[in-house]
Amino acid sequence: MNLLDLLPQTKAEAASDAVALGAVSSPLWLHEMSGLGRDLLPWFGIAWLVVQIAIKIHTTYWKKK
């Protein structure tokens, strides 16, 4: 097990990572959005990244045992 095993290995994982990172960084580039959406979008992106990390750790570590 090395760090490279945690990188996206499929196109779906890479696309999902890009969408989540875009949501997290949205306040930097999305100035015209309403206040509530601008405030909530990064939190949803963080939540989605946490879900992805948990799934990746589960499939990498526990599923192989």
Residue frames as a rotation matrix with the C-alpha (Angstrom) as fourth column:
MET 1
0.583 0.812 0.000 0.00
0.812 -0.583 0.000 0.00
0.000 0.000 -1.000 0.00
ASN 2
-0.637 -0.751 -0.171 1.40
0.744 -0.658 0.118 3.38
-0.201 -0.052 0.978 -0.99
LEU 3
-0.429 0.449 -0.784 0.10
0.009 -0.866 -0.500 6.89
-0.903 -0.222 0.367 -1.51
LEU 4
-0.830 0.065 -0.554 -0.46
-0.553 -0.225 0.802 6.34
-0.073 0.972 0.223 -5.23
ASP 5
-0.811 0.571 -0.127 -3.15
0.541 0.815 0.208 3.76
0.223 0.100 -0.970 -4.44
LEU 6
-0.254 0.735 -0.628 -5.33
0.662 -0.342 -0.667 6.57
-0.705 -0.585 -0.400 -3.08
LEU 7
-0.762 -0.037 -0.646 -5.27
-0.362 -0.803 0.473 8.60
-0.537 0.595 0.599 -6.31
PRO 8
0.322 0.936 -0.144 -8.28
-0.651 0.108 -0.751 8.44
-0.687 0.336 0.644 -8.63
GLN 9
-0.634 -0.572 0.520 -8.09
-0.099 0.727 0.680 5.32
-0.767 0.380 -0.518 -10.74
THR 10
-0.241 0.608 0.756 -11.17
0.928 0.373 -0.004 5.71
-0.284 0.701 -0.654 -12.91
LYS 11
-0.729 0.042 0.683 -12.56
0.366 -0.819 0.442 8.54
0.578 0.573 0.582 -15.00
ALA 12
0.356 0.933 0.040 -15.63
0.386 -0.186 0.904 8.69
0.851 -0.307 -0.426 -12.75
GLU 13
0.435 -0.278 -0.856 -13.46
0.884 -0.046 0.465 9.16
-0.169 -0.960 0.225 -9.64
ALA 14
-0.660 -0.750 0.031 -11.41
0.735 -0.637 0.232 11.89
-0.155 0.176 0.972 -11.33
ALA 15
-0.451 0.578 0.680 -14.54
0.272 -0.637 0.721 13.72
0.850 0.510 0.130 -12.50
SER 16
0.596 0.702 -0.390 -16.15
0.550 -0.003 0.835 13.46
0.586 -0.712 -0.388 -9.08
ASP 17
0.020 -0.697 -0.716 -12.98
0.945 -0.221 0.241 14.80
-0.326 -0.682 0.655 -7.46
ALA 18
-0.814 -0.345 0.468 -12.94
0.525 -0.781 0.338 17.76
0.248 0.521 0.817 -9.83
VAL 19
0.021 0.910 0.414 -16.58
0.264 -0.404 0.876 18.62
0.964 0.091 -0.249 -9.08
ALA 20
0.657 0.207 -0.725 -16.02
0.733 0.050 0.678 18.44
0.177 -0.977 -0.118 -5.32
LEU 21
-0.330 -0.851 -0.408 -12.89
0.871 -0.441 0.215 20.59
-0.363 -0.285 0.887 -5.51
GLY 22
-0.665 0.185 0.724 -14.76
0.390 -0.740 0.548 23.08
0.637 0.646 0.420 -7.67
ALA 23
0.456 0.890 -0.016 -17.50
0.407 -0.192 0.893 23.30
0.792 -0.413 -0.450 -5.06
VAL 24
0.405 -0.379 -0.832 -15.00
0.890 -0.046 0.454 23.81
-0.210 -0.924 0.318 -2.26
SER 25
-0.630 -0.752 -0.194 -13.23
0.662 -0.650 0.372 26.58
-0.406 0.106 0.908 -4.17
SER 26
-0.022 0.719 0.694 -16.44
0.942 -0.218 0.256 28.18
0.336 0.659 -0.673 -5.47
PRO 27
0.709 0.319 -0.629 -16.28
0.549 -0.809 0.208 31.32
-0.442 -0.493 -0.749 -3.28
LEU 28
-0.238 -0.902 -0.361 -13.06
0.286 -0.420 0.861 32.23
-0.928 0.102 0.358 -5.06
TRP 29
-0.973 -0.215 0.087 -14.59
0.125 -0.173 0.977 32.23
-0.195 0.961 0.195 -8.54
LEU 30
-0.371 0.914 0.163 -18.38
0.770 0.204 0.605 32.36
0.520 0.350 -0.779 -8.10
HIS 31
-0.950 -0.115 -0.291 -19.10
0.269 -0.774 -0.573 35.93
-0.159 -0.623 0.766 -7.02
GLU 32
-0.734 0.678 -0.025 -22.47
-0.563 -0.589 0.580 36.43
0.378 0.440 0.814 -8.74
MET 33
-0.430 0.569 -0.701 -24.25
0.395 0.817 0.420 33.62
0.812 -0.096 -0.576 -6.90
SER 34
0.506 0.703 0.499 -26.81
-0.222 -0.453 0.864 34.28
0.833 -0.548 -0.073 -4.18
GLY 35
-0.074 -0.576 0.814 -25.59
-0.920 -0.275 -0.278 34.49
0.384 -0.769 -0.510 -0.59
LEU 36
0.470 0.319 0.823 -27.10
-0.702 0.701 0.129 31.22
-0.536 -0.638 0.553 0.63
GLY 37
0.995 -0.095 0.011 -25.86
0.079 0.754 -0.652 29.21
0.053 0.650 0.758 -2.34
ARG 38
0.369 -0.914 0.167 -22.42
-0.336 -0.298 -0.893 30.78
0.867 0.274 -0.417 -2.14
ASP 39
-0.079 -0.367 0.927 -22.21
-0.990 -0.077 -0.115 29.89
0.114 -0.927 -0.358 1.55
LEU 40
0.526 0.405 0.748 -23.57
-0.582 0.813 -0.031 26.33
-0.621 -0.419 0.663 1.30
LEU 41
0.882 -0.124 -0.455 -21.81
-0.352 0.469 -0.810 25.10
0.314 0.874 0.370 -1.83
PRO 42
-0.130 -0.991 -0.034 -18.35
-0.714 0.118 -0.690 24.79
0.688 -0.065 -0.723 -0.24
TRP 43
-0.312 0.056 0.948 -19.79
-0.857 0.415 -0.307 22.82
-0.411 -0.908 -0.082 2.69
PHE 44
0.782 0.595 0.187 -21.51
-0.423 0.726 -0.543 20.41
-0.458 0.345 0.819 0.32
GLY 45
0.586 -0.654 -0.478 -18.22
-0.472 0.204 -0.858 20.04
0.658 0.728 -0.189 -1.56
ILE 46
-0.422 -0.737 0.528 -16.39
-0.862 0.146 -0.485 19.25
0.280 -0.659 -0.698 1.68
ALA 47
0.122 0.558 0.821 -19.05
-0.705 0.631 -0.324 16.71
-0.698 -0.540 0.470 2.65
TRP 48
0.935 0.232 -0.267 -18.76
-0.354 0.573 -0.739 15.06
-0.018 0.786 0.618 -0.77
LEU 49
0.128 -0.967 -0.222 -14.96
-0.649 0.088 -0.755 14.90
0.750 0.241 -0.616 -0.47
VAL 50
-0.403 -0.218 0.889 -15.30
-0.884 0.344 -0.316 13.25
-0.237 -0.913 -0.331 2.95
VAL 51
0.611 0.678 0.409 -17.68
-0.491 0.730 -0.475 10.67
-0.621 0.089 0.779 1.47
GLN 52
0.797 -0.355 -0.489 -15.24
-0.389 0.318 -0.865 9.98
0.463 0.879 0.115 -1.37
ILE 53
-0.238 -0.937 0.256 -12.30
-0.819 0.052 -0.571 9.64
0.522 -0.345 -0.780 1.00
ALA 54
-0.131 0.267 0.955 -14.25
-0.797 0.545 -0.262 7.24
-0.590 -0.795 0.141 3.23
ILE 55
0.874 0.484 0.044 -15.28
-0.345 0.683 -0.644 5.10
-0.342 0.548 0.764 0.25
LYS 56
0.517 -0.755 -0.402 -11.73
-0.503 0.112 -0.857 5.07
0.692 0.646 -0.322 -1.12
ILE 57
-0.418 -0.661 0.623 -10.27
-0.895 0.184 -0.406 4.06
0.154 -0.728 -0.668 2.25
HIS 58
0.233 0.596 0.768 -12.92
-0.655 0.680 -0.329 1.38
-0.719 -0.426 0.549 2.66
THR 59
0.972 0.183 -0.146 -12.32
-0.228 0.595 -0.770 -0.12
-0.054 0.782 0.621 -0.78
THR 60
0.317 -0.932 -0.176 -8.53
-0.579 -0.043 -0.814 0.15
0.751 0.360 -0.554 -0.48
TYR 61
-0.552 -0.634 0.542 -7.96
-0.786 0.179 -0.591 -1.15
0.278 -0.752 -0.597 3.04
TRP 62
-0.361 0.449 0.817 -10.89
-0.674 0.480 -0.562 -3.16
-0.644 -0.754 0.130 4.32
LYS 63
0.667 0.694 -0.271 -12.27
-0.684 0.426 -0.592 -4.74
-0.295 0.580 0.759 1.18
LYS 64
0.229 -0.667 -0.709 -8.94
-0.677 0.415 -0.608 -6.37
0.700 0.619 -0.356 0.30
LYS 65
-0.619 -0.486 0.617 -8.67
-0.785 0.371 -0.496 -8.10
0.012 -0.791 -0.612 3.71
